[in-house]
Amino acid sequence: MATSASDQATGNWPQLETGPLILGGSLIGVGAVVALVGLAIAGSHVFAATRRWIGELETPPSELAKLKWEQAKSAAQAGANSWQTHPNSKVRLARRSSA
């Protein structure tokens, strides 16, 4: 008995049933939707809690950032002034002449 070319081509591949594949794909899709819903619920809770916490702070974050920026600028200016007015900054190095 001779086998046809189409029988030889499909004979090398595993035989799959469509039912379990469709069921598995459907369950993966349902699981992804459930995971996204859970992520949305948890994310909205964290966002609301963070907004509530920021509202309860004595100093708003924007004011705190401005204060820290001013402190950093004045510290940098003080450091630059100290560096420029230090007694060693007036010393000039002279090259020795080679004899």
C-alpha positions as CSV (number, residue, x, y, z in Angstrom):
1,M,0.0,0.0,0.0
2,A,1.4,3.4,-1.0
3,T,0.8,6.4,1.1
4,S,0.0,9.7,-0.4
5,A,2.1,12.8,-0.1
6,S,-0.4,14.6,2.2
7,D,-0.4,11.6,4.6
8,Q,3.4,11.8,4.9
9,A,3.4,15.5,5.5
10,T,0.9,15.4,8.3
11,G,2.3,12.1,9.8
12,N,5.3,13.9,11.3
13,W,3.3,16.3,13.4
14,P,1.4,15.5,16.6
15,Q,-2.3,15.2,16.4
16,L,-4.0,18.0,18.4
17,E,-7.5,18.3,19.5
18,T,-9.1,21.7,19.3
19,G,-11.3,21.4,22.4
20,P,-8.6,21.5,25.0
21,L,-6.7,24.3,23.1
22,I,-9.8,26.5,23.0
23,L,-10.6,25.8,26.7
24,G,-7.0,26.6,27.7
25,G,-6.9,29.8,25.7
26,S,-10.3,30.9,27.1
27,L,-9.1,30.3,30.7
28,I,-5.9,32.3,30.0
29,G,-8.0,35.2,28.7
30,V,-10.4,35.1,31.7
31,G,-7.4,34.9,34.1
32,A,-5.8,38.0,32.4
33,V,-9.1,40.0,32.8
34,V,-9.3,39.0,36.5
35,A,-5.7,40.0,37.0
36,L,-6.3,43.4,35.3
37,V,-9.4,44.0,37.5
38,G,-7.3,43.2,40.6
39,L,-4.5,45.5,39.5
40,A,-7.0,48.4,38.9
41,I,-8.6,47.9,42.3
42,A,-5.3,47.8,44.1
43,G,-3.8,50.7,42.1
44,S,-6.8,52.9,42.8
45,H,-6.6,52.1,46.5
46,V,-2.9,53.0,46.7
47,F,-3.5,56.2,44.7
48,A,-6.3,57.3,47.0
49,A,-4.2,56.5,50.1
50,T,-1.2,58.4,48.8
51,R,-3.4,61.5,48.0
52,R,-4.9,61.3,51.5
53,W,-1.4,61.0,53.1
54,I,-0.1,64.0,51.1
55,G,-3.2,66.0,52.2
56,E,-2.4,65.3,55.9
57,L,1.2,66.6,55.7
58,E,2.0,69.8,57.5
59,T,4.2,71.0,54.6
60,P,3.1,70.2,51.1
61,P,5.7,68.5,48.9
62,S,6.0,71.5,46.6
63,E,6.8,73.8,49.5
64,L,9.3,71.3,50.9
65,A,11.0,71.0,47.5
66,K,11.3,74.8,47.3
67,L,12.8,74.9,50.8
68,K,15.3,72.2,50.0
69,W,16.2,74.0,46.7
70,E,16.9,77.2,48.6
71,Q,19.0,75.4,51.2
72,A,21.0,73.7,48.5
73,K,21.6,77.0,46.6
74,S,22.8,78.8,49.8
75,A,25.0,75.9,50.8
76,A,26.6,75.9,47.3
77,Q,27.1,79.7,47.5
78,A,28.7,79.4,51.0
79,G,31.0,76.6,49.8
80,A,32.1,78.6,46.8
81,N,32.7,81.7,48.9
82,S,34.7,79.7,51.5
83,W,36.8,78.2,48.7
84,Q,37.5,81.5,47.1
85,T,38.3,83.4,50.3
86,H,40.4,80.6,51.9
87,P,44.0,81.7,52.7
88,N,45.5,79.0,50.5
89,S,43.5,80.3,47.5
90,K,45.8,83.4,47.5
91,V,49.0,81.3,47.2
92,R,50.4,81.2,43.7
93,L,52.7,78.4,42.7
94,A,55.9,79.4,41.0
95,R,57.9,77.2,38.6
96,R,61.5,76.6,39.5
97,S,64.0,77.2,36.9
98,S,66.1,74.2,36.0
99,A,69.8,74.9,36.5
